[in-house]
């Protein structure tokens, strides 16, 4: 088995295009596994899960706060340095303000409509809450 070494995307793609069917599948699986594992280098792209782990936040926070991303092979990938800069940016402050406003609107709708999740049910002609 050959020793693993880092290669550029261009070199990978050139080798991939001339490889046989089975070797293409092996190379593609290896590339996808490397992407899904996340990246150790700050300048490389990583999955939302890897970014969340690196920033010590929940994975859902990555998409809820709309961290900047790049599309790679149809998947969202995040850069750690760009994400750290985003945490200090006015863009995030604006996004957090939008989220607070959304929660306020949702909360006021619940207060105006009564109890959450309770619907009136007709029992013997009279309305009763369940």
C-alpha angles and dihedrals in degrees: 000000000000120000114255117251135174117256133179122256090248092054091046093049093047091052091043094054094055097040124105121256097264094044090049090056092049092049093047093050090050092050093049091047090052091051094047091050090062126232131281096202118081092222095056130085122257140184123264089253093053092046092050090050092048093049093040094236133121117275091237089058089065093064096031092056089042099233112200112262144177124225114237119177089343093305130108113249126184133210114222096215092048090048092051089051089049090057088063096040131107087235091068092046089054091048092051090050089052091050092050090050091050090052091049092051092047091048093050091051090054092049093049095048096047128238119009115252096003117123125182114249124198113236116179092337096308125099118245130175118238 
